[in-house]
């Protein structure tokens, strides 16, 4: 037994099914792409934050490698590293206290084009004349 318009009915069903699948795929892409872009951006921002911390640790190592009572020598040692800006240098009884800012700008290519992230943080390091080094202190950056 054959239904009237059997071929056209099957064709119509296939077209409707295909249109529904395309519609669901388009809506899914419209919802998923911004979420993926945000996730990629957050990942890049976390990488920039980790690099800020790593640069601060390298700065600390450079300062403690050549402990000097001279403030200018410590300022120069910190300023030699890329992205480090020395804010203040103060001599005291405990040693010389340097406050410095570390800035990092990261760019990355992704499926969504070029993405950029910048991170900055301020740190303080006391370089004492004694053999015991002090910890690196994270500070709020001045405006």
C-alpha positions in Angstrom: 0.0 0.0 0.0 1.4 3.3 -1.0 0.6 6.6 0.5 -0.1 9.5 -1.7 3.0 11.7 -2.2 5.3 9.2 -0.5 8.5 10.5 -2.0 7.6 14.2 -1.4 6.6 13.4 2.2 9.9 11.7 2.9 11.7 14.6 1.3 9.8 17.1 3.3 10.5 15.3 6.5 14.2 15.2 5.7 14.3 18.9 4.9 12.5 19.7 8.1 14.9 17.5 10.1 17.9 19.1 8.4 16.5 22.5 9.1 16.0 21.7 12.7 19.5 20.3 13.1 20.9 23.4 11.5 18.9 25.6 13.7 20.0 23.8 16.9 23.7 23.9 15.7 23.4 27.7 15.0 21.9 28.4 18.4 24.5 26.1 20.1 27.3 27.9 18.3 25.9 31.3 19.2 25.8 30.3 22.9 29.1 28.3 23.0 31.4 30.7 21.2 31.2 33.6 23.7 31.7 31.1 26.6 34.8 29.6 24.9 36.2 33.1 24.2 35.7 34.1 27.8 37.4 30.9 29.0 40.3 31.5 26.6 40.6 35.1 27.9 40.6 34.0 31.5 43.3 31.4 30.8 45.4 34.1 29.2 44.9 36.4 32.2 45.9 33.6 34.6 49.1 33.1 32.6 49.8 36.8 32.8 49.3 36.7 36.6 51.6 33.7 36.9 54.3 35.6 34.9 54.0 38.6 37.2 54.7 36.4 40.2 57.6 34.7 38.4 59.1 38.0 37.5 58.8 39.2 41.1 60.6 36.0 42.2 63.4 36.6 39.7 63.6 40.2 41.0 63.9 38.9 44.5 66.6 36.5 43.5 68.5 39.3 41.7 68.3 41.5 44.8 69.4 38.8 47.2 72.2 37.6 45.0 74.2 40.7 45.6 73.2 42.1 48.9 74.5 45.6 49.0 74.1 48.4 51.4 74.0 50.8 48.5 70.5 51.8 47.5 71.4 52.7 43.9 73.0 49.3 43.3 69.8 47.5 44.4 67.6 49.9 42.4 69.7 49.1 39.3 69.6 45.4 39.9 65.8 45.4 40.1 65.3 47.8 37.1 67.4 45.6 34.8 64.6 43.0 34.6 61.9 43.6 32.0 58.6 44.8 33.3 60.0 45.9 36.7 59.6 49.5 37.9 61.1 50.5 41.2 58.7 52.7 43.1 60.6 53.4 46.3 63.9 52.5 48.0 64.2 53.2 51.7 67.2 52.4 53.9 66.4 51.4 57.5 67.8 49.5 60.5 66.7 46.1 59.0 68.2 46.8 55.6 67.1 48.4 52.4 63.4 48.0 51.5 62.5 48.2 47.8 58.9 48.5 46.6 58.5 47.7 42.9 55.8 47.1 40.4 55.8 44.3 37.9 53.7 44.7 34.7 53.2 42.0 32.1 51.3 42.1 28.9 50.5 38.9 27.1 49.0 38.4 23.7 48.0 35.1 22.1 46.4 33.9 18.9 43.3 31.9 19.2 40.4 30.8 17.1 38.8 34.1 18.0 41.6 36.2 16.8 44.3 38.0 18.9 43.6 38.2 22.6 45.4 40.4 25.1 45.8 40.4 28.8 47.7 42.7 31.1 48.6 42.1 34.8 50.3 44.2 37.3 51.2 43.8 41.0 53.4 45.6 43.5 55.8 43.9 45.8 58.2 44.8 48.6 61.5 43.1 49.4 63.8 43.9 52.3 67.5 43.2 51.6 69.2 42.9 54.9 72.9 42.9 55.7 72.5 39.7 57.6 72.5 36.3 56.1 68.7 35.7 56.6 66.6 36.9 53.7 63.1 38.2 54.3 60.1 37.1 52.4 58.7 38.8 49.3 55.6 40.8 50.3 52.8 41.5 47.9 51.3 45.0 48.3 48.4 47.0 46.8 49.7 49.2 44.1 49.5 52.9 44.6 47.1 54.8 42.3 
